[in-house]
């Protein structure tokens, strides 16, 4: 794979396992509302998806007012924030700091593209802000993944053409967004979850820059 000028990372499920906290928060809300919800559904339908679209999946076929929808999104967010409040730098993926240092030493720009509106809080808890040149989060664009907007916005923060960027994602919606943006895509997770990724790695644990770029 040709060396990119920038690498843009999703956060949840890629650099840290906040995806588990998202699941726990959605599960708490689902239990509140008496809605059956499984981890398998979460992995298949909510990974990399924004808060409102995630809620729409959760309540599908059930009637709620806009006021109730807003309240439920806020309630889920409270549950999630309570979980991430105790995060520490130890919760970055093993070897993650070494990988980010290696990328920066190679002169490659870096950014985060996360659908989460709590992205910056997690970055602060992990103490990884110094390793990134830009952060695109759930407040940055109107259209979330699988629309390409978030990755295009992140590339803009880096002043780098999208065709010169590599995106790293753990969600099918995120890989779709990366490819729509015109970037190459590295998927993190089981191969059966993804279509269209240029490379699939089971995890980012202890990976090097060469692992991301090797064909």
N, C-alpha and C positions, 0 to 999 in steps of 0.2 A: 504494500500500500504506500502510495506517495506520501511523503512527510507533509503534514498539514501546517499551516501558519497559525492555526488556533484550534484548541480542543475545548468543546463546550460540554459540561457535565450536567446531567440531571443530579439531584441531590438525594431524594428519598429512594432508598433501595439500591443506590449506586455507591455513594461515598459514605453513607451511614444507613442504619436500618430503621429510620423513622417510619418506613412503610408499616412496620409492626405497630407503632403507636397510632398511625392513621386507622389501621384495622380495628384496634381496640376502641378507639373513639367512635368509629362508625357502628361497631357492634354494640357499644353502650347505648347509642341513640336508637338503634334498631330494637334493642330490648326494651327501652323506654316506651316505644311506640307499638310493641307487640308484633314486630315485623321479622319474619325468619330471615337470617342473614348468615352466610357461612364464609369461612376463610377462602374457600374455592371461588365463590362469587366475587369476593374482594379482589383476588389475584387476577381473575378473568376480566372484570369490568371496571374496577375503580383505580387500578394502578396508573399513575401518571395523569389522571383525569381531575379537572378542577372541582371545587367544592359543590357548586350548584349542579353540575352534570352528574356528579356522584350521588347527590341527594335524589335527583330525578330518577336514577336507576333504582335507588333504595325504595322509594315510595311508589314505583310504577303501578298504575292501576288504582291508586288510592287518591282520594280528593282532599286537597288541603288548600287553604287560602294563601295568598302571597304573604300575608302577615305571619301565618304559621310556618311557611317555608323559610322565611327570614329568621324566625326564632329558632328553628331546628338547625339551620346552618351555624348560627351563633352558639347554640348549645354544643354542637359537635366540636366547634372550635375551642370552647371552654374545656371540654374533656381532653382534647388534644394538647392544649397549652399546659394543663395540669401534669400531663405525662412528660412533656419535653422540658419542663421546668428543672428537672433534676439531671438532665443530660450533662455529660462531661466530655472532655477531649478524647477520652479512652474509647468513645463510641464511634469514632471514625473507623472505616474499614481497615483491617490489619494491613500495614504497609502503605496506607493511603498517603500519609505525609511524605514518605520517601518518593512515591510516584509523582506527587505534585512538585516536589523539589526538583526531581529529575526533568520534568517537563519544562519548568521555568529555566533551569540551567541550560536546556537545549535551545532557549530563545523562542519557545512557542508560547503564544498568549493563551490565557485560560479564562473561562467564564462559567457561571452556573446558570442553567435555565430550568427553573423549578416552577411548577404550577401552584405550589403552596404559597399562601399569603403569610405563612409563618417562617418562610425560608430564611430570612435574615436573623431571626431569633436562633434558629438551629445553627447557622453559621457562627454566630457569636458564642453559643454554648460549646461548639467544637473547636473554637479558636483557629479557624482556617481562613479567615478573611484576607490575611496577607498573601495568600497563595493565588488570589484571583484578581484579574484586571477588571471584572465587571460582574454584576449580579442582575439577572432578569428573574422576576418572581410573579406571583399571581396578580400583582397590582400593575404590572408593566404593559400588558396588552389586554384587549377586549376578548379576542378569540383564543381559547385555550387549545391544548393538544387534543386531537390530532391535526389541528390547523398549524401551519408552519410558523405563525407569527412570533411565538416566544423565542424560537431559535434564530429567526431573522433579526429580531430585536437584540438578542445577545451578540450576534455577529456585528451588528451596528455599534454596540458599545465598544467592541474591540477594533473598530474601523477595518474590518477584514471581510472580503467578499465571501459569501456563503460557500461558494465552490472550493474555497481554500480552507474550509473548516471541517473538523471531525466531531460528530456528536456521539455522546455515550449515554445510553438509556437502559432502563430495566423494564419498560412498559411498551406494549405493542403500539399504543397510541403515540408514545414518544418517538419510536422508530419511524412511524408513518410521518410524523411532523418533521423529523430530521430529513427524511428523503424528499418530502415536498419542498423543503427549504433549499434543496440542491446540494446538501452535504452528504459526505460518507457517514455511515452509521455503524457503531459498535454496540451490540446488544449484550446486556448482562442478565443471565438467567438461563433457563432450560431452552434448548433449540426449538422445541415445539410451540413455544409461546410467540415466536417471531416469524414474520415474513418480510423479505426485502432487506434485511440487515446485511451489511458487507462482511461482518464478522460477528460471531457469537462466542462469548466467554461465560463459563458457568458462574464466575464471581470475579470481583476486582481484587480479592484478597492477594496481597503480596505480588501484584502484577507490576511489570516494568513498562516503560514506554515502548520497547520493542514488542511486547505482547499485544499492545493495541494496534501496532502498525504492520506486523507480519501478516502476509497473505495466507 
